[in-house]
Amino acid sequence: MTINFVKYQGTGNDFIMIDDREEKWDIENVTLNARLCDRRFGIGADGLILLRSHPEYDFEMIYFNADGKVGSMCGNGGRCTVKFAHTLGAFQESTTFWAADGLHHAHLDEEGKVHLKMNPPLDIEQGDDYFFMDTGSPHYVQFSEEVADLDVYELGKSIRYNDRFKKVGTNVNFVEKTDTNRLFVRTYERGVEDETFSCGTGVTASVISAALQGMKSPVPVKVMGGELEVSFTEKEGAFEDLYLIGPAQEVFKGQVEI
Ligand SMILES: N[C@H](CCC[C@H](N)C(=O)O)C(=O)O
């Protein structure tokens, strides 16, 4: 069978996007999803996303990690799916769609950047030298100096596979305050089991962690694959109107035999 796909990237976090409004994709086929994401034996991507119709909203996003398994929320994937849905005519200026963690609103600005509303962070835990929370996906956040020089793969892997996290896994973010109101974030991603060039839910968790230490909205964030921004309002420790903002681009279209 020949499948049409579109390759997208959002700040270097890259995805295979499939228009599955006819619901033909076998979401149980972990091996196929993983093979398509493989950078040597497949198309190559950090994840695979199905765009499906939804009875109440403009579309539904179903996200799989590069290991082929159904994932939790993906912020950059969400931004790319919004762009893809726009090319399919699923909405004009603003949209509401369904994802693993529920309802999301989004709109495109005049520069074509996607403003994706994230759900408020859940289960925020503050330890001696870390934060841990759920921004649609679980994120461990560690502040550090000289993040550019860290071995993110080895350090991230050691946290992701420690006794606490090895069963369910976690994403691990290394965060540097590079200015009074600016962050640099590098992320080890669960499900990819490597550093990726950017992680939207991870950047969101990093900004929330910085905000809990006094950082003000909006916060520009440098990632390996570009620049993101997170804006929010904070009322008595609760975060509302949380937006992940950044570019999302179609890279190429193709066909693959499965
Ligand atoms: N890259 C994604 C995160 C995917 C989360 C996934 N790696 C997991 O928690 O299993 C993002 O932009 O938010």
The ligand as a MOL file (V3000), in Angstrom:
LIG
                    3D

  0  0  0     0  0            999 V3000
M  V30 BEGIN CTAB
M  V30 COUNTS 13 12 0 0 0
M  V30 BEGIN ATOM
M  V30 1 N 8.7850 16.6240 21.4900 0
M  V30 2 C 7.5520 16.7710 22.2120 0
M  V30 3 C 7.4580 16.0180 23.4780 0
M  V30 4 C 7.0740 14.6380 23.2520 0
M  V30 5 C 6.9590 13.9420 24.5520 0
M  V30 6 C 7.4450 12.5890 24.4700 0
M  V30 7 N 8.8450 12.4440 24.1460 0
M  V30 8 C 7.0950 11.8040 25.7150 0
M  V30 9 O 6.8730 12.3540 26.7910 0
M  V30 10 O 7.0500 10.5930 25.6100 0
M  V30 11 C 7.1830 18.2020 22.4170 0
M  V30 12 O 7.5290 19.0410 21.5960 0
M  V30 13 O 6.5100 18.5380 23.3870 0
M  V30 END ATOM
M  V30 BEGIN BOND
M  V30 1 1 1 2
M  V30 2 1 2 3
M  V30 3 1 2 11
M  V30 4 1 3 4
M  V30 5 1 4 5
M  V30 6 1 5 6
M  V30 7 1 6 7
M  V30 8 1 6 8
M  V30 9 2 8 9
M  V30 10 1 8 10
M  V30 11 2 11 12
M  V30 12 1 11 13
M  V30 END BOND
M  V30 END CTAB
M  END
